[in-house]
């Protein structure tokens, strides 16, 4: 019989649910890393990604506009209009650079991000 590996994710509480505007984002800092968290209320979903737009290296994605492109939840950089998937981090404009995404969950009014070192 083969042993089964159970993956465990370390969850870190980073905010209260009411700290993040509905259908918008906010920035949290964890160990000097800026992370954008998004409350996509229209879809009843939450997302987390790096806050830095890789196009011009500006910390701005938490202020980006969220929406969807062909049912894929996305964030658009407010300065350069580069679009990134909130699920995978893929650049939806077809360019090579992408963003890092994180697992996120909300429990009892608290927002948690997983996979942080």
N, C-alpha and C positions, 0 to 999 in steps of 0.2 A: 504494500500500500504506500502510495506516494504522499508525502506531507503537503499540506495545502498552505500557501502563503497568504496571509491576510494583510493587505495594504492598509497602513494607518496614516492618516493625514493629521498633522499638527495644525490645529485651528487657533488663530489669534483674534481676540475681539479688538476691532479697530474703531468702531463708532456705534452710536445708537441709530436705530432705524429713522427716527425723526430728524437726524442731522443731515440726511441726504434728501434733496428735493425730489418730489415725484417727477418722473420723466426728465431727470437731470442727473448731474454728477457732483461729486465732491472729492477733494484730495485728502488723503491721510498719509502720514509719514511713519514708517516703521524701520527702525535701525538705519536711518539716513536715506531710505529709499522712498520716493514719492509714488504712491499708488492711487490711481483713479478708481473710484467705485461709483457704479451707476444703478439707479433705481428706475428700471424700465417698467413703470407702473402700467402702461398700456398693454404690456405683454405679461404682467405679473411675474417679472423675472429680474434678477440682480446679476451684475457682472463686475469684474475687477480686472484691471490692466495697468501696465506701466503708465505713468502720467506724461512721460516724455514723448513728444512726437519725433520719430526718427528722421523726418525730412529735414528739419532745421535745428534739431536738438533743443527744442523749447519745452518747458514743463507746462503744458496747456491742455492736454486731452480731457482732464476732468471738467473743463469748461466747454467742451465740444458739444455739438448737437447730436443726439441719438435718434435713430430711426431704423429703417430696415431697407435692404436692397434685395429684392427677390426673396423675401421672407428671412433673410439673414440679418440678425441684429447687428447694428454698426454704430460707430462713433465717427464723426467728421471733425478733423482738426479745425478749430474756429479761425485760424490764420490762413491755412493753406488749402483747406478743403480736401485733404487726403482722407480717404475712408478706410477704416479698419474693422474687420469682423470682431465683435465682442466675444464670440465663441472661441475662435481659433487664433486671432491676432493677425490673420492674413491681410495683406494690403489689397483692398478691393478695386484699386485703380490699375492693377496689373504690374505695379512696380515691385522690385525685389525685396525691399525692406518691409519688416512687419513689426508687431508689438508683442510683448510678453503678456499673457493672460494668466489669471489665478483662479482657483476654485473659490467660490464665495457662498455663504449661506446666512440666513437670518433666522434666529431663534429667540423667542421671548423678547422681541424688540431690540436685540443686539445683532450687529453685523460682524461676521467672522470671515477672515480670509485664510485660506489654507495654502500649504506649500511654501511658506516663508522660511527662510534659513535663519 
